[in-house]
Amino acid sequence: MDPELISIGNFSISSFGAMMALCFLAGYWLITVEARRKDLDQKVVGNMFLAAMFGGIVGAKLLYVFENVPLSEILANPGASLLSRGGLTFYGGFIGAIILTWIIARRNKIGMWTVGDLASPSLALAYAIGRVGCFLVGDDYGVPSDLPWAMAFPKGLPPTDIPVHPTQLYEIGLILIVFAVIWKLRKRVKPAGWLFSIYLVLAGLERFFIEFLRSTTPSPIPGLSLAQVTAAAIIIIGAVKLYSLRGAGENAPAPETPQKPGKKKRARA
């Protein structure tokens, strides 16, 4: 594990930065694959992806700073806080991406549940790649452990010479299982929000239980971290949506989707 992947003089590329670039490329590729399969307007989908990418980076950094940097330090030197080497927080990025994507989707009269269904496979795969970056840079590891596979991160954020749970690796394995499930289910014809709700429940459960092995920002609820409270909220949203869609069969009408310019929908027999 090394925070710097390439270093030439004063120029360097961090391993986390490289994985971030790869997760965006992989996410965009998967979204375009799904957009073609669903015969969607590539321009609209591309605009939503760019909005999600920008909102994700900004939101992830803002929440990380909020959770980890004292307010006095932020006010004294906001630039240093926002541009520090310190990491990004997934749920901040998730919320930021949703907000900007919602703006683009609303302008194009597309429901956010439809957008969520389209993005679900990409979200799972991108999260797995992002956790590879966390592992390489030594960020988001777990609490001390004496298990045989526990490891130290002497160059981590923050550095530790004490063996800890490599929770980044746990999450990579679990979220890849989530990705496999989502990928297998994606072709089922269901009402808008069905696939995204499954993603919310599975991804939320994965993060909720992993947090018991980490020492992160506590929440107002004793014994739970802020990430666990957020994960619980996401699980509830997904579960409530799935419950509202109960009884919808395999032949339920397909959700409204942005068609390519000049294309007309065929009438269903």
C-alpha positions as semicolon CSV with decimal commas, in nm:
position;residue;x (nm);y (nm);z (nm)
1;M;0,000;0,000;0,000
2;D;0,137;0,339;-0,099
3;P;-0,052;0,673;-0,112
4;E;0,151;0,780;-0,417
5;L;0,116;0,571;-0,731
6;I;0,354;0,781;-0,945
7;S;0,591;1,056;-0,833
8;I;0,809;1,262;-1,067
9;G;0,965;1,565;-0,903
10;N;0,686;1,778;-0,758
11;F;0,425;1,596;-0,967
12;S;0,251;1,295;-0,817
13;I;-0,057;1,083;-0,877
14;S;-0,210;0,931;-0,566
15;S;-0,336;0,575;-0,572
16;F;-0,670;0,703;-0,439
17;G;-0,693;0,959;-0,719
18;A;-0,623;0,691;-0,979
19;M;-0,895;0,468;-0,836
20;M;-1,137;0,762;-0,829
21;A;-1,073;0,822;-1,198
22;L;-1,120;0,451;-1,267
23;C;-1,446;0,434;-1,071
24;F;-1,589;0,726;-1,271
25;L;-1,479;0,568;-1,600
26;A;-1,626;0,231;-1,502
27;G;-1,947;0,394;-1,381
28;Y;-1,987;0,593;-1,702
29;W;-1,920;0,285;-1,914
30;L;-2,184;0,082;-1,730
31;I;-2,439;0,362;-1,752
32;T;-2,386;0,395;-2,128
33;V;-2,424;0,017;-2,164
34;E;-2,756;0,030;-1,981
35;A;-2,866;0,344;-2,165
36;R;-2,811;0,172;-2,500
37;R;-2,998;-0,138;-2,383
38;K;-3,293;0,076;-2,275
39;D;-3,267;0,292;-2,591
40;L;-3,229;0,614;-2,392
41;D;-3,117;0,959;-2,497
42;Q;-2,739;0,944;-2,454
43;K;-2,706;1,322;-2,424
44;V;-2,947;1,343;-2,132
45;V;-2,783;1,045;-1,963
46;G;-2,438;1,200;-2,014
47;N;-2,551;1,531;-1,862
48;M;-2,691;1,351;-1,559
49;F;-2,366;1,159;-1,516
50;L;-2,158;1,477;-1,525
51;A;-2,392;1,637;-1,271
52;A;-2,366;1,330;-1,049
53;M;-1,986;1,327;-1,076
54;F;-1,951;1,695;-0,981
55;G;-2,211;1,677;-0,706
56;G;-2,057;1,357;-0,575
57;I;-1,706;1,499;-0,540
58;V;-1,822;1,825;-0,381
59;G;-2,069;1,656;-0,148
60;A;-1,818;1,390;-0,042
61;K;-1,555;1,650;0,044
62;L;-1,796;1,879;0,229
63;L;-1,927;1,601;0,453
64;Y;-1,575;1,475;0,519
65;V;-1,466;1,823;0,631
66;F;-1,782;1,862;0,842
67;E;-1,718;1,531;1,018
68;N;-1,342;1,556;1,067
69;V;-1,228;1,920;1,080
70;P;-1,307;2,155;1,373
71;L;-1,524;2,452;1,279
72;S;-1,261;2,697;1,403
73;E;-1,003;2,544;1,169
74;I;-1,245;2,558;0,874
75;L;-1,320;2,927;0,937
76;A;-0,950;3,011;0,983
77;N;-0,837;2,843;0,662
78;P;-1,128;2,710;0,450
79;G;-0,908;2,654;0,145
80;A;-0,669;2,423;0,328
81;S;-0,960;2,224;0,472
82;L;-1,135;2,175;0,140
83;L;-0,820;2,103;-0,061
84;S;-0,648;1,878;0,193
85;R;-0,524;1,529;0,109
86;G;-0,789;1,394;0,348
87;G;-1,051;1,165;0,207
88;L;-1,405;1,180;0,082
89;T;-1,720;1,057;0,254
90;F;-1,941;0,832;0,042
91;Y;-2,277;0,940;0,178
92;G;-2,189;1,306;0,127
93;G;-2,110;1,226;-0,235
94;F;-2,428;1,018;-0,266
95;I;-2,645;1,306;-0,146
96;G;-2,459;1,564;-0,356
97;A;-2,495;1,349;-0,667
98;I;-2,867;1,300;-0,607
99;I;-2,929;1,674;-0,568
100;L;-2,760;1,777;-0,895
101;T;-2,893;1,476;-1,086
102;W;-3,244;1,560;-0,967
103;I;-3,210;1,909;-1,118
104;I;-3,114;1,768;-1,460
105;A;-3,375;1,492;-1,442
106;R;-3,652;1,738;-1,350
107;R;-3,566;1,964;-1,643
108;N;-3,600;1,662;-1,873
109;K;-3,916;1,534;-1,698
110;I;-3,752;1,211;-1,581
111;G;-3,839;1,052;-1,247
112;M;-3,556;1,005;-0,999
113;W;-3,656;0,644;-0,934
114;T;-3,604;0,577;-1,305
115;V;-3,261;0,741;-1,285
116;G;-3,181;0,532;-0,978
117;D;-3,267;0,210;-1,161
118;L;-3,034;0,309;-1,444
119;A;-2,749;0,399;-1,208
120;S;-2,774;0,110;-0,960
121;P;-2,516;-0,123;-1,121
122;S;-2,274;0,168;-1,168
123;L;-2,312;0,280;-0,808
124;A;-2,224;-0,064;-0,674
125;L;-1,923;-0,117;-0,903
126;A;-1,789;0,237;-0,853
127;Y;-1,812;0,198;-0,475
128;A;-1,606;-0,122;-0,491
129;I;-1,336;0,048;-0,699
130;G;-1,338;0,347;-0,466
131;R;-1,276;0,119;-0,169
132;V;-0,973;-0,022;-0,352
133;G;-0,843;0,335;-0,351
134;C;-0,914;0,365;0,022
135;F;-0,717;0,046;0,084
136;L;-0,418;0,160;-0,124
137;V;-0,401;0,499;0,047
138;G;-0,467;0,354;0,394
139;D;-0,795;0,531;0,463
140;D;-1,122;0,411;0,623
141;Y;-0,971;0,110;0,796
142;G;-1,123;-0,060;1,098
143;V;-1,058;-0,092;1,469
144;P;-0,757;-0,280;1,610
145;S;-0,768;-0,656;1,561
146;D;-0,555;-0,962;1,634
147;L;-0,699;-1,167;1,349
148;P;-0,444;-1,329;1,115
149;W;-0,538;-1,098;0,827
150;A;-0,531;-0,775;1,029
151;M;-0,281;-0,524;0,892
152;A;-0,119;-0,191;0,976
153;F;-0,126;0,124;0,762
154;P;0,192;0,316;0,857
155;K;0,135;0,564;0,571
156;G;-0,240;0,579;0,615
157;L;-0,486;0,858;0,695
158;P;-0,422;0,867;0,984
159;P;-0,117;0,638;1,000
160;T;-0,125;0,337;1,231
161;D;0,134;0,075;1,320
162;I;-0,125;-0,129;1,508
163;P;-0,290;-0,412;1,308
164;V;-0,651;-0,325;1,230
165;H;-0,945;-0,474;1,044
166;P;-0,895;-0,408;0,669
167;T;-1,258;-0,306;0,638
168;Q;-1,191;-0,169;0,290
169;L;-1,136;-0,528;0,172
170;Y;-1,448;-0,649;0,354
171;E;-1,652;-0,382;0,179
172;I;-1,504;-0,461;-0,162
173;G;-1,611;-0,823;-0,130
174;L;-1,959;-0,743;0,002
175;I;-2,041;-0,467;-0,247
176;L;-1,926;-0,686;-0,537
177;I;-2,188;-0,938;-0,424
178;V;-2,442;-0,654;-0,426
179;F;-2,326;-0,561;-0,777
180;A;-2,368;-0,921;-0,896
181;V;-2,725;-0,933;-0,760
182;I;-2,817;-0,597;-0,916
183;W;-2,660;-0,692;-1,248
184;K;-2,857;-1,017;-1,258
185;L;-3,187;-0,846;-1,176
186;R;-3,150;-0,542;-1,401
187;K;-3,333;-0,686;-1,704
188;R;-3,652;-0,766;-1,515
189;V;-3,943;-0,547;-1,622
190;K;-4,060;-0,379;-1,305
191;P;-4,204;-0,038;-1,206
192;A;-3,962;0,251;-1,164
193;G;-3,766;0,232;-0,841
194;W;-3,774;-0,145;-0,794
195;L;-3,408;-0,208;-0,877
196;F;-3,282;0,107;-0,705
197;S;-3,473;0,013;-0,390
198;I;-3,303;-0,325;-0,382
199;Y;-2,969;-0,150;-0,420
200;L;-3,052;0,089;-0,133
201;V;-3,144;-0,196;0,100
202;L;-2,844;-0,417;0,018
203;A;-2,584;-0,139;0,009
204;G;-2,729;0,013;0,326
205;L;-2,710;-0,318;0,512
206;E;-2,350;-0,369;0,399
207;R;-2,242;-0,029;0,531
208;F;-2,448;-0,051;0,851
209;F;-2,281;-0,373;0,969
210;I;-1,929;-0,280;0,853
211;E;-1,947;0,030;1,072
212;F;-1,939;-0,190;1,383
213;L;-1,578;-0,270;1,291
214;R;-1,480;0,094;1,240
215;S;-1,434;0,393;1,467
216;T;-1,605;0,679;1,284
217;T;-1,803;0,994;1,361
218;P;-2,059;0,917;1,636
219;S;-2,422;1,012;1,594
220;P;-2,670;1,151;1,850
221;I;-2,794;0,790;1,887
222;P;-2,570;0,608;2,140
223;G;-2,377;0,317;1,992
224;L;-2,434;0,418;1,630
225;S;-2,211;0,616;1,397
226;L;-2,335;0,893;1,170
227;A;-2,280;0,660;0,873
228;Q;-2,495;0,392;1,039
229;V;-2,782;0,636;1,094
230;T;-2,758;0,740;0,728
231;A;-2,741;0,376;0,618
232;A;-3,047;0,294;0,829
233;A;-3,239;0,581;0,666
234;I;-3,140;0,454;0,320
235;I;-3,250;0,099;0,409
236;I;-3,587;0,228;0,529
237;I;-3,640;0,435;0,212
238;G;-3,561;0,133;-0,006
239;A;-3,776;-0,102;0,200
240;V;-4,075;0,135;0,202
241;K;-4,050;0,178;-0,176
242;L;-4,030;-0,199;-0,228
243;Y;-4,334;-0,244;-0,005
244;S;-4,525;0,014;-0,209
245;L;-4,444;-0,186;-0,523
246;R;-4,554;-0,521;-0,378
247;G;-4,768;-0,729;-0,611
248;A;-4,611;-0,584;-0,926
249;G;-4,540;-0,878;-1,155
250;E;-4,277;-0,949;-1,416
251;N;-4,508;-0,804;-1,683
252;A;-4,565;-0,471;-1,510
253;P;-4,547;-0,167;-1,741
254;A;-4,195;-0,041;-1,801
255;P;-4,113;0,296;-1,639
256;E;-4,106;0,614;-1,843
257;T;-3,758;0,675;-1,981
258;P;-3,599;0,952;-2,188
259;Q;-3,608;0,827;-2,546
260;K;-3,355;0,918;-2,812
261;P;-3,448;1,227;-3,016
262;G;-3,674;1,147;-3,306
263;K;-3,774;0,806;-3,168
264;K;-4,131;0,717;-3,096
265;K;-4,244;0,459;-2,846
266;R;-4,401;0,151;-2,995
267;A;-4,747;0,064;-2,877
268;R;-4,758;-0,248;-2,661
269;A;-4,967;-0,533;-2,795
